Amino acid sequence: MSALTQSSSAPGFWAGVLRGLPVCAAIAPFGLLYGALAVDSGLSIFEATFMSAVIFGGASQMVGLQLFDGRVPGWLIVLSIFAVNFRHILYSAAIGPKLMHWPVWQRAVAWFVLTDPQFAESAKMAEERPVPFSWYLGLGLILYGLWVLESYLGARFGSLIDNPEALGLDFMLPLYFFGMLYDFRSRKPFFPIVISSAIGSIVAMVTVGSPWHVSLGAFCGIAAAVVIGAPATDAEPEERPT
């Protein structure tokens, strides 16, 4: 297949948008819940929405809501949010080599919209073909735009839900993350790494507490991957006769 044919068959902007719509539906309860909790914590509707537009990180925004009470020093807030978002460093290290053919400004845009679902979808595509910027941008913009909209709707109408936990809305995000992670189960050694990360996260949650269990669990998974090593190839390449 020629390079021209490959380029023409590559998914474009609207394919990225369409791929992001089911993801937006999955994370919608979390965005609505954040907006409701933000207003309940004392933020205005504008402040809650603006926070989503600038930070664009659900977990770190939740941590911020718990710490923005005036009693926690600023450096601890920054350090806590860094601990939650440390996984994004791992994401960029993993997907970055697949995007090096993009211009610098496109990579800068890519890093801003690099979220958990953005990484998962891009990593799956990178296994089969080069990741087109137009597709990546379509996926990122629909996730970004609807996240901000969901935050606004939660801030505006969240007070109508007295007890979101009773409806199971707080369980939607962990369930979504589990489904996203399970998509990578065919990669070896998937299960030893996930189990090591889960055990490390649980131990850290009990001993150190949130939000450090996120980063410490990731470190345990990385350590397990280093100890186990890269999986062996199924077969050695055949030598061509000289």
C-alpha positions as CSV (number, residue, x, y, z in Angstrom):
1,M,0.0,0.0,0.0
2,S,1.4,3.4,-0.9
3,A,2.0,6.2,1.5
4,L,-0.8,8.2,-0.2
5,T,-3.3,5.4,0.3
6,Q,-2.3,5.0,3.9
7,S,-2.7,8.7,4.5
8,S,-6.1,8.8,2.8
9,S,-7.4,5.9,4.9
10,A,-6.2,7.3,8.2
11,P,-8.9,8.3,10.6
12,G,-9.5,12.0,10.7
13,F,-10.9,14.7,13.0
14,W,-14.5,13.5,13.0
15,A,-13.5,9.9,13.5
16,G,-11.7,11.1,16.7
17,V,-14.8,13.0,17.8
18,L,-17.1,10.0,17.2
19,R,-14.6,7.8,19.1
20,G,-14.7,10.2,22.1
21,L,-18.5,10.3,22.4
22,P,-18.9,6.9,24.3
23,V,-16.0,7.9,26.5
24,C,-17.7,11.2,27.3
25,A,-20.8,9.3,28.3
26,A,-18.8,7.1,30.6
27,I,-17.1,10.0,32.4
28,A,-20.2,12.3,32.5
29,P,-21.3,11.3,36.0
30,F,-17.8,12.1,37.3
31,G,-17.9,15.6,35.6
32,L,-21.4,16.3,37.0
33,L,-20.3,15.1,40.5
34,Y,-17.3,17.3,40.4
35,G,-19.4,20.4,39.5
36,A,-21.8,19.7,42.3
37,L,-19.1,19.1,44.9
38,A,-17.2,22.2,43.8
39,V,-20.2,24.5,44.4
40,D,-20.9,22.6,47.7
41,S,-17.3,23.4,48.7
42,G,-17.8,27.1,48.2
43,L,-16.8,27.8,44.6
44,S,-19.1,29.8,42.3
45,I,-20.4,28.2,39.2
46,F,-17.9,30.2,37.1
47,E,-15.0,29.2,39.4
48,A,-16.0,25.5,39.2
49,T,-16.3,25.7,35.4
50,F,-13.1,27.7,35.0
51,M,-11.2,25.2,37.1
52,S,-12.2,22.4,34.7
53,A,-11.2,24.5,31.7
54,V,-7.7,25.4,33.0
55,I,-6.7,22.2,34.9
56,F,-8.7,19.6,32.8
57,G,-7.9,16.8,35.3
58,G,-10.8,15.3,37.2
59,A,-8.8,13.5,39.9
60,S,-6.6,16.5,40.7
61,Q,-9.6,18.8,40.7
62,M,-11.2,16.5,43.3
63,V,-8.1,16.6,45.4
64,G,-8.0,20.4,45.1
65,L,-11.5,20.7,46.4
66,Q,-10.5,18.8,49.5
67,L,-7.5,21.0,50.1
68,F,-8.7,24.5,49.1
69,D,-10.0,25.3,52.6
70,G,-7.4,27.8,53.6
71,R,-5.8,25.5,56.3
72,V,-3.5,23.6,54.0
73,P,-0.3,25.4,52.8
74,G,0.0,26.0,49.1
75,W,3.2,23.9,48.6
76,L,1.3,20.8,50.0
77,I,-1.6,21.4,47.6
78,V,0.8,21.5,44.7
79,L,2.7,18.4,45.9
80,S,-0.5,16.5,46.4
81,I,-1.8,17.3,42.9
82,F,1.6,16.4,41.5
83,A,1.3,13.0,43.2
84,V,-2.1,12.4,41.6
85,N,-1.0,13.5,38.2
86,F,2.3,11.7,38.2
87,R,0.8,9.1,36.0
88,H,0.7,11.7,33.2
89,I,4.5,11.7,33.1
90,L,4.3,7.9,32.5
91,Y,1.7,8.5,29.8
92,S,3.8,11.0,28.0
93,A,6.9,8.9,28.2
94,A,5.0,5.9,26.7
95,I,3.1,7.7,23.9
96,G,5.7,10.5,23.3
97,P,7.9,8.4,20.9
98,K,4.8,7.7,18.8
99,L,4.2,11.4,18.3
100,M,7.7,12.6,17.5
101,H,6.9,13.0,13.8
102,W,4.5,15.8,14.7
103,P,5.6,19.5,14.8
104,V,6.4,21.0,18.2
105,W,3.1,23.0,18.4
106,Q,1.1,19.9,17.7
107,R,2.9,18.0,20.5
108,A,2.3,20.9,22.9
109,V,-1.5,20.7,22.1
110,A,-1.3,16.9,22.6
111,W,0.3,17.2,26.0
112,F,-2.5,19.5,27.3
113,V,-5.3,17.1,26.3
114,L,-3.4,14.0,27.4
115,T,-5.8,12.4,29.8
116,D,-6.4,8.8,30.8
117,P,-8.9,7.9,28.0
118,Q,-6.8,10.0,25.5
119,F,-3.7,7.9,26.3
120,A,-5.6,4.6,26.2
121,E,-7.2,5.2,22.8
122,S,-4.0,6.6,21.3
123,A,-1.9,3.8,22.6
124,K,-4.3,1.2,21.1
125,M,-4.1,3.0,17.7
126,A,-0.3,3.3,17.9
127,E,-0.1,-0.5,18.0
128,E,-1.6,-0.7,14.5
129,R,-0.7,2.5,12.7
130,P,0.8,6.0,13.1
131,V,-1.5,8.3,15.2
132,P,-2.8,11.2,13.0
133,F,-2.9,14.6,14.7
134,S,-6.3,15.4,13.3
135,W,-7.8,12.2,14.9
136,Y,-6.0,12.9,18.2
137,L,-7.2,16.5,18.2
138,G,-10.8,15.5,17.5
139,L,-10.7,13.0,20.4
140,G,-9.1,15.5,22.7
141,L,-11.4,18.4,21.9
142,I,-14.6,16.4,22.4
143,L,-13.3,15.1,25.7
144,Y,-12.2,18.6,26.8
145,G,-15.4,20.4,25.6
146,L,-17.8,18.0,27.2
147,W,-15.8,17.8,30.4
148,V,-16.1,21.5,30.8
149,L,-19.8,21.4,29.9
150,E,-20.5,18.5,32.4
151,S,-18.7,20.5,35.1
152,Y,-20.9,23.5,34.4
153,L,-24.1,21.4,34.4
154,G,-23.1,19.7,37.7
155,A,-22.3,23.1,39.3
156,R,-25.6,24.6,38.0
157,F,-28.0,21.7,38.8
158,G,-26.0,19.5,41.2
159,S,-27.9,20.7,44.2
160,L,-30.9,18.9,42.9
161,I,-29.2,15.6,43.8
162,D,-29.0,15.3,47.6
163,N,-27.0,12.2,47.8
164,P,-25.0,11.2,44.6
165,E,-23.3,8.3,46.4
166,A,-26.7,6.7,46.9
167,L,-27.2,6.5,43.2
168,G,-23.7,5.0,42.7
169,L,-22.4,8.0,40.7
170,D,-19.1,7.9,42.7
171,F,-18.5,4.4,41.5
172,M,-18.8,5.2,37.8
173,L,-15.2,6.5,37.4
174,P,-13.5,3.5,39.0
175,L,-15.6,1.2,36.9
176,Y,-14.7,3.1,33.7
177,F,-11.0,3.0,34.6
178,F,-11.2,-0.7,35.2
179,G,-12.7,-1.2,31.7
180,M,-10.1,1.0,30.1
181,L,-7.3,-0.9,31.9
182,Y,-8.7,-4.3,30.9
183,D,-8.4,-3.4,27.2
184,F,-4.7,-3.9,27.6
185,R,-5.0,-7.5,29.1
186,S,-3.5,-9.1,26.0
187,R,-0.2,-7.4,26.7
188,K,2.3,-9.5,28.6
189,P,2.9,-9.4,31.6
190,F,-0.3,-7.6,32.2
191,F,-1.7,-9.4,35.3
192,P,1.5,-9.5,37.4
193,I,2.0,-5.7,36.9
194,V,-1.6,-4.9,37.6
195,I,-1.7,-7.0,40.7
196,S,1.6,-5.5,42.0
197,S,0.3,-2.0,41.4
198,A,-3.1,-2.8,43.1
199,I,-1.4,-4.2,46.2
200,G,1.0,-1.3,46.4
201,S,-1.8,1.2,46.0
202,I,-3.9,-0.5,48.7
203,V,-1.0,-0.7,51.2
204,A,-0.1,3.0,50.5
205,M,-3.8,4.0,51.0
206,V,-3.8,2.3,54.4
207,T,-0.4,3.5,55.6
208,V,0.1,6.9,53.9
209,G,-3.3,7.9,52.6
210,S,-4.7,9.7,49.6
211,P,-3.5,11.0,47.2
212,W,-0.1,9.3,47.5
213,H,-1.5,5.8,46.9
214,V,-1.9,6.7,43.2
215,S,1.8,7.4,42.6
216,L,3.0,4.7,44.9
217,G,0.8,2.1,43.2
218,A,2.2,3.2,39.9
219,F,5.8,2.8,41.2
220,C,5.0,-0.7,42.3
221,G,3.7,-1.6,38.9
222,I,6.8,-0.1,37.3
223,A,9.1,-2.0,39.7
224,A,7.3,-5.3,38.8
225,A,7.7,-4.6,35.1
226,V,11.4,-3.9,35.6
227,V,11.9,-7.1,37.6
228,I,9.9,-9.3,35.1
229,G,11.5,-7.7,32.1
230,A,10.2,-7.4,28.5
231,P,8.4,-10.5,27.1
232,A,10.4,-12.7,24.8
233,T,9.4,-12.6,21.2
234,D,7.5,-15.6,19.9
235,A,10.0,-16.5,17.3
236,E,13.4,-15.3,16.1
237,P,13.4,-13.7,12.7
238,E,14.6,-16.0,9.9
239,E,18.0,-15.2,8.4
240,R,17.9,-14.5,4.8
241,P,20.4,-16.4,2.6
242,T,23.3,-14.3,1.4
